[in-house]
């Protein structure tokens, strides 16, 4: 048994959970916030039998896409009173960050 921990963009969460449950996987969704852009994410915790890990990862990959977004860089801290004019920068967001962990023991009650 493996524990798949997957961090995805909140825009991909619903479709991903639907696809996982359609294939018989159970997922617990925890709302989280990303660090750099402070955007909404979801962290999914999924118990997966060893032989099904590749299938679960394929579902995650098929349902989590990257996209371009624009963010304003943080103002400089050295000159707090100086006028600050910035242009938004283009950044890539979304996709999925996945961790696959060994499970020593699993029980369902």
C-alpha positions in Angstrom: 0.0 0.0 0.0 1.2 3.5 -0.9 0.1 6.9 0.3 -0.1 9.4 -2.5 0.0 13.0 -1.4 -0.8 15.3 -4.2 -0.9 19.2 -4.2 -2.9 20.6 -7.1 -4.4 24.0 -8.1 -7.9 24.5 -6.8 -9.2 24.9 -10.3 -8.2 21.2 -11.0 -9.5 19.7 -7.8 -13.1 18.9 -8.7 -12.2 17.2 -12.0 -9.4 15.3 -10.4 -11.5 14.0 -7.5 -14.3 13.0 -10.0 -11.8 11.1 -12.1 -10.2 9.3 -9.1 -13.5 8.3 -7.6 -14.8 7.1 -11.0 -11.9 4.7 -11.0 -12.6 3.5 -7.5 -10.0 5.6 -5.5 -10.9 7.4 -2.3 -9.4 10.8 -1.7 -9.4 13.1 1.2 -9.1 16.8 0.1 -7.6 19.4 2.4 -7.7 23.1 1.3 -4.2 24.6 1.3 -2.6 27.8 0.2 0.6 28.1 -2.0 3.6 30.0 -0.8 4.8 32.1 -3.7 1.6 33.4 -5.2 -0.6 32.8 -2.2 -3.2 31.0 -4.4 -5.6 28.4 -3.3 -4.5 24.8 -3.7 -5.8 21.5 -2.6 -3.8 18.6 -1.0 -5.3 15.2 -1.8 -4.4 12.2 0.4 -5.0 9.0 -1.5 -4.5 5.4 -0.3 -3.4 3.3 -3.3 -2.5 -0.4 -3.6 1.1 -0.9 -4.8 0.1 -2.3 -8.2 -2.2 0.7 -8.9 0.2 3.6 -8.3 1.0 4.1 -12.0 -2.7 4.2 -12.8 -3.4 6.8 -10.1 -0.5 8.9 -11.2 -1.8 8.8 -14.8 -5.2 10.1 -13.6 -3.5 12.9 -11.7 -1.4 13.9 -14.7 -4.4 13.8 -17.1 -6.4 16.1 -14.8 -3.9 18.7 -13.6 -2.6 21.1 -16.1 -0.2 24.0 -15.9 -1.3 27.5 -17.0 0.2 30.9 -17.2 -0.8 33.6 -14.7 0.4 37.1 -14.0 1.7 38.3 -10.6 3.0 41.6 -9.3 6.5 41.3 -7.9 6.9 42.3 -4.2 7.9 46.0 -3.7 11.5 46.5 -2.7 12.1 46.7 1.1 15.2 48.9 1.0 13.4 52.0 -0.2 9.9 51.9 1.4 9.1 55.5 0.5 10.3 55.4 -3.1 7.5 55.3 -5.7 6.9 51.8 -6.8 5.8 51.0 -10.3 6.0 47.4 -11.4 4.8 45.4 -14.4 3.2 42.0 -13.7 5.5 39.1 -14.4 4.3 35.9 -16.1 4.5 32.7 -14.0 3.5 29.1 -14.6 1.0 27.8 -12.1 -1.0 24.6 -11.6 0.1 21.1 -12.5 0.6 18.7 -9.6 3.3 18.0 -7.0 3.0 14.3 -6.0 4.7 12.4 -3.2 4.4 8.6 -3.0 5.1 7.2 0.4 5.3 3.7 1.7 2.5 2.7 4.2 3.6 0.4 7.0 0.1 -0.4 8.1 -3.4 0.4 6.8 -6.7 -0.3 8.5 -10.3 0.7 7.6 -13.0 0.7 10.3 
